[in-house]
Amino acid sequence: MANTKKLGPKQEIGLAGGVMLLAVVGWYFLLYQPVIDKTMEIQIQLLSQEDSVKADQNYKINAAKLQLQINELNEKIAIWDLRFPARTEIVSLAKEILHFGEAHNLELIEMRPSLFELYALEKAGAHVSGRYTMQLPISCHFQGHYLDLGRMLEDVSNLPFNATVADVALSPIPKRYPELDIKLRLFLYVHL
């Protein structure tokens, strides 16, 4: 018969501990470590996707803000563009300037070009395609008080069309103090 030697309790515990240690090491390397690695990989992908979502949300927010700014600018452009009437309205613009001066208690003495010349300019010329703008100089000779002139110049920006005052010449009217002889040169801007 073969000699079978029984292991003692210390040896059995040592053998059981060694088997248990091998089982734990095997479990760690064969089961636990791959799960941890896969979990880390998924967390990295999740963080990357969260960054992408945040970037996409920021892009959408910024795109919406930019669209609002574009809409506001387009509205301002449309309003600004309305302040450039067509060349076919030159005479009515000149009449508005005359009424504007009268509304500020200034008496018109002379206007160059005259309404007749402006009417001819309004009808003359070939139609130009596009939205080109023409600068039309108008010289007005008024008589009135200094304060009335000041109020009129202050209100030029309230006209429903674009006009700029280029030159103002003042001289006192003898024997009619405090009235002044006022010569204005202004520019109207119209679409061709």
C-alpha positions as CSV (number, residue, x, y, z in Angstrom):
1,M,0.0,0.0,0.0
2,A,1.1,3.4,-0.7
3,N,2.1,5.5,2.0
4,T,-0.5,8.2,2.3
5,K,0.5,10.8,4.6
6,K,-2.1,13.0,6.1
7,L,-1.4,16.6,6.2
8,G,-1.5,18.3,9.5
9,P,-3.8,21.1,10.4
10,K,-1.1,23.8,9.8
11,Q,-0.4,22.4,6.4
12,E,-4.0,22.1,5.5
13,I,-4.5,25.7,6.5
14,G,-1.5,26.7,4.5
15,L,-2.7,24.8,1.5
16,A,-6.2,26.2,1.8
17,G,-4.7,29.7,2.2
18,G,-2.5,29.2,-0.9
19,V,-5.5,27.9,-3.0
20,M,-7.5,30.8,-1.6
21,L,-4.8,33.3,-2.5
22,L,-4.5,31.8,-6.0
23,A,-8.3,32.1,-6.4
24,V,-8.3,35.7,-5.3
25,V,-5.4,36.6,-7.6
26,G,-7.1,34.7,-10.4
27,W,-10.4,36.5,-9.7
28,Y,-8.6,39.9,-9.6
29,F,-6.7,39.4,-12.9
30,L,-9.3,37.4,-14.8
31,L,-12.6,39.0,-13.6
32,Y,-12.2,42.2,-11.6
33,Q,-9.4,44.0,-13.5
34,P,-11.1,43.8,-16.9
35,V,-14.3,45.1,-15.4
36,I,-12.4,48.0,-13.8
37,D,-10.6,48.8,-17.1
38,K,-13.9,48.7,-19.0
39,T,-15.6,50.9,-16.4
40,M,-12.7,53.5,-16.7
41,E,-13.0,53.4,-20.4
42,I,-16.7,54.0,-20.3
43,Q,-16.2,56.9,-17.8
44,I,-13.7,58.5,-20.1
45,Q,-16.1,58.2,-23.0
46,L,-18.9,59.6,-20.9
47,L,-16.8,62.6,-19.8
48,S,-15.8,63.2,-23.4
49,Q,-19.5,63.0,-24.5
50,E,-20.5,65.4,-21.7
51,D,-17.9,67.9,-22.9
52,S,-19.3,67.5,-26.4
53,V,-22.8,68.1,-25.2
54,K,-21.7,71.2,-23.2
55,A,-19.9,72.5,-26.3
56,D,-23.0,71.8,-28.4
57,Q,-25.2,73.6,-25.9
58,N,-22.8,76.6,-25.8
59,Y,-22.8,76.7,-29.6
60,K,-26.6,76.7,-29.7
61,I,-26.8,79.5,-27.1
62,N,-24.1,81.6,-28.9
63,A,-25.8,80.9,-32.3
64,A,-29.1,82.1,-30.9
65,K,-27.5,85.2,-29.5
66,L,-25.8,85.9,-32.8
67,Q,-29.1,85.4,-34.6
68,L,-30.8,87.9,-32.4
69,Q,-28.0,90.4,-33.1
70,I,-28.3,89.7,-36.8
71,N,-32.1,90.3,-36.6
72,E,-31.6,93.6,-34.7
73,L,-29.0,94.8,-37.2
74,N,-31.2,93.8,-40.1
75,E,-34.0,95.9,-38.5
76,K,-31.7,98.8,-38.0
77,I,-30.5,98.5,-41.6
78,A,-34.1,98.5,-42.8
79,I,-34.9,101.6,-40.8
80,W,-31.7,103.3,-41.9
81,D,-32.4,102.3,-45.6
82,L,-35.9,104.0,-45.3
83,R,-34.1,107.2,-44.5
84,F,-32.7,107.2,-48.1
85,P,-35.7,108.0,-50.2
86,A,-35.8,107.4,-53.9
87,R,-34.6,110.1,-56.4
88,T,-38.2,110.4,-57.5
89,E,-38.9,112.1,-54.2
90,I,-36.4,115.0,-54.4
91,V,-39.0,117.7,-54.8
92,S,-41.1,116.5,-51.8
93,L,-37.9,116.3,-49.7
94,A,-37.0,119.9,-50.6
95,K,-40.5,121.0,-49.7
96,E,-40.1,119.2,-46.4
97,I,-37.0,121.2,-45.8
98,L,-38.8,124.4,-46.6
99,H,-41.6,123.5,-44.2
100,F,-39.0,122.5,-41.6
101,G,-37.5,126.0,-41.8
102,E,-40.9,127.6,-41.6
103,A,-41.8,125.4,-38.6
104,H,-38.8,126.9,-36.8
105,N,-39.8,130.5,-37.7
106,L,-37.3,130.9,-40.5
107,E,-38.4,132.7,-43.6
108,L,-37.1,131.3,-46.9
109,I,-35.6,133.9,-49.2
110,E,-34.1,131.6,-51.8
111,M,-33.2,128.0,-52.5
112,R,-30.7,126.6,-55.0
113,P,-31.4,124.5,-56.9
114,S,-34.9,125.7,-57.1
115,L,-37.9,123.5,-56.9
116,F,-38.2,123.6,-60.7
117,E,-34.6,122.5,-61.2
118,L,-35.1,119.8,-58.6
119,Y,-38.1,118.6,-60.5
120,A,-36.0,118.4,-63.6
121,L,-33.3,116.5,-61.7
122,E,-35.9,114.2,-60.3
123,K,-37.1,113.2,-63.7
124,A,-33.7,113.2,-65.5
125,G,-31.2,110.4,-65.7
126,A,-31.4,106.8,-66.5
127,H,-32.4,104.2,-63.9
128,V,-29.4,102.7,-62.2
129,S,-29.7,99.1,-61.0
130,G,-28.8,98.4,-57.3
131,R,-29.1,100.7,-54.3
132,Y,-26.6,103.4,-55.1
133,T,-26.9,106.6,-53.1
134,M,-26.5,110.2,-54.4
135,Q,-25.5,113.2,-52.3
136,L,-27.6,116.2,-53.4
137,P,-26.3,119.6,-52.2
138,I,-29.0,122.3,-51.5
139,S,-28.3,125.9,-50.6
140,C,-31.0,127.7,-48.6
141,H,-31.1,131.4,-47.7
142,F,-33.2,132.1,-44.7
143,Q,-33.9,135.1,-42.5
144,G,-34.7,134.7,-38.8
145,H,-33.5,134.7,-35.2
146,Y,-30.4,132.9,-34.0
147,L,-32.3,130.8,-31.4
148,D,-34.7,129.6,-34.1
149,L,-31.8,128.6,-36.3
150,G,-30.2,126.7,-33.3
151,R,-33.5,124.8,-32.7
152,M,-33.7,123.9,-36.4
153,L,-30.2,122.7,-36.5
154,E,-30.8,120.6,-33.4
155,D,-33.8,119.0,-35.0
156,V,-32.2,118.1,-38.3
157,S,-31.7,114.5,-37.1
158,N,-35.5,114.3,-36.5
159,L,-36.2,114.6,-40.3
160,P,-37.6,111.4,-41.8
161,F,-34.6,111.3,-44.2
162,N,-30.9,111.7,-44.0
163,A,-29.6,115.2,-44.3
164,T,-26.4,116.8,-43.1
165,V,-25.6,120.5,-42.7
166,A,-22.3,121.4,-44.4
167,D,-22.0,125.1,-44.0
168,V,-23.7,127.9,-42.1
169,A,-23.0,131.6,-42.7
170,L,-24.6,134.2,-40.5
171,S,-24.7,138.0,-40.9
172,P,-26.8,140.6,-39.1
173,I,-29.5,142.4,-41.1
174,P,-29.1,146.1,-40.7
175,K,-32.0,147.9,-39.0
176,R,-33.7,144.5,-38.2
177,Y,-31.7,143.5,-35.2
178,P,-31.8,140.7,-33.8
179,E,-32.7,139.1,-37.2
180,L,-30.0,137.4,-39.2
181,D,-29.4,136.6,-42.8
182,I,-28.7,132.8,-42.7
183,K,-27.2,130.8,-45.5
184,L,-27.2,127.1,-45.2
185,R,-25.7,124.4,-47.4
186,L,-26.9,121.0,-46.7
187,F,-26.8,117.6,-48.3
188,L,-29.7,115.2,-49.0
189,Y,-29.1,111.6,-49.6
190,V,-31.3,109.7,-52.1
191,H,-31.3,106.3,-53.8
192,L,-30.8,106.4,-57.5
